[in-house]
Amino acid sequence: MKTNFFLTFLSVVLASLVGYLVYNVASGKENDMLCGIFSFICFAATLVPVMGLQFESNGVGVNIRVFSVLFFVLFCVSHFCFAGFGIKMPTYVLVNGILLVVFMAILYKMMGIKSV
């Protein structure tokens, strides 16, 4: 696994812009700052493997990228729904926290695979 620093930087910038969009959708509601910060963390965690990392095996790389894009879409739906309909703190943290932990655990296992 190699890191392309320019593409990693671009993915973090894109994650911050989408996180800011979530913050703007949630603005005026309770805990809007939490929604913006946590969405940035979730989006950065999913976009860095998609854009910023290169893998030895093309098959493993494709699987990780598809998996990360699916979780990116899942996080988008989750964060924009919570931002649009109102943020209930315990539900928001539990749902998105569990999704992030599951994503990171599966990603960790997938990165340990040498070839497909």
NORLINCOR-V708043 format. One record per pair of residues at least 4 apart in sequence whose ideal C-beta (glycine too) atoms are under 8 Angstrom apart, sorted by the first residue. I is the first residue (numbers start at 1). GAP is how many residues later the second one is. Records with the same first field share a line. If there is no record, write none. Layout:
I: GAP ; GAP
This chain:
1: 52 ; 53 ; 54 ; 55 ; 110
2: 51 ; 52
3: 5 ; 49 ; 50 ; 51
4: 4 ; 47 ; 48 ; 49 ; 50
5: 4 ; 47
6: 4
7: 4 ; 44 ; 45
8: 4 ; 40 ; 43 ; 44 ; 45
9: 4 ; 43
10: 4 ; 41 ; 42
11: 4 ; 33 ; 36 ; 37 ; 39 ; 40 ; 41
12: 4 ; 32 ; 35 ; 36
13: 4
14: 4 ; 29 ; 33 ; 37
15: 4 ; 25 ; 28 ; 29 ; 32
16: 4 ; 24 ; 28
17: 4
18: 4 ; 21 ; 22 ; 25 ; 58
19: 4 ; 17 ; 18 ; 20 ; 21 ; 24
20: 4 ; 16 ; 20
21: 4
22: 4 ; 13 ; 14 ; 17 ; 57 ; 58 ; 61
23: 4 ; 9 ; 10 ; 12 ; 13 ; 16 ; 60
25: 55 ; 58 ; 59
26: 5 ; 6 ; 9 ; 10 ; 56 ; 57 ; 58 ; 61
27: 5
28: 4
29: 54 ; 57 ; 58
30: 56 ; 57 ; 59
31: 4 ; 56 ; 58 ; 61
32: 4 ; 51 ; 55
33: 4
34: 4 ; 53 ; 55 ; 58
35: 4 ; 44 ; 47 ; 48 ; 52 ; 57
36: 4
37: 4
38: 4 ; 41 ; 54 ; 55 ; 58
39: 4 ; 36 ; 40 ; 44
40: 4
41: 4 ; 59
42: 4 ; 33 ; 37 ; 54 ; 57 ; 58
43: 4 ; 29 ; 32 ; 33
44: 4
45: 55 ; 58 ; 59
46: 4 ; 22 ; 23 ; 25 ; 26 ; 29 ; 57
47: 4 ; 5 ; 21 ; 25
48: 4 ; 5
49: 4 ; 15 ; 16 ; 19 ; 58
50: 15 ; 18 ; 19 ; 22
53: 8 ; 11
54: 7
55: 5 ; 6 ; 9
56: 4 ; 58
57: 4 ; 56 ; 57 ; 58 ; 59
58: 4
59: 4 ; 56 ; 57
60: 4 ; 50 ; 51 ; 53 ; 54 ; 55 ; 56
61: 4
62: 4
63: 4 ; 47 ; 53
64: 4 ; 43 ; 46 ; 47
65: 4
66: 4
67: 4 ; 39 ; 40 ; 43
68: 4 ; 35 ; 39
69: 4
70: 4
71: 4 ; 28 ; 32
72: 4
73: 4
74: 4 ; 25
75: 4 ; 21 ; 24
76: 4
77: 4
78: 4 ; 17 ; 18 ; 21
79: 4 ; 17
80: 4
81: 4
82: 4 ; 5 ; 6 ; 9 ; 10 ; 13 ; 14
83: 4
87: 5
88: 4
89: 4
90: 4
91: 4
92: 4
93: 4
94: 4
95: 4
96: 4
97: 4
98: 4
99: 4
100: 4
101: 4
102: 4
103: 4
104: 4
105: 4
106: 4
107: 4
108: 4
109: 4
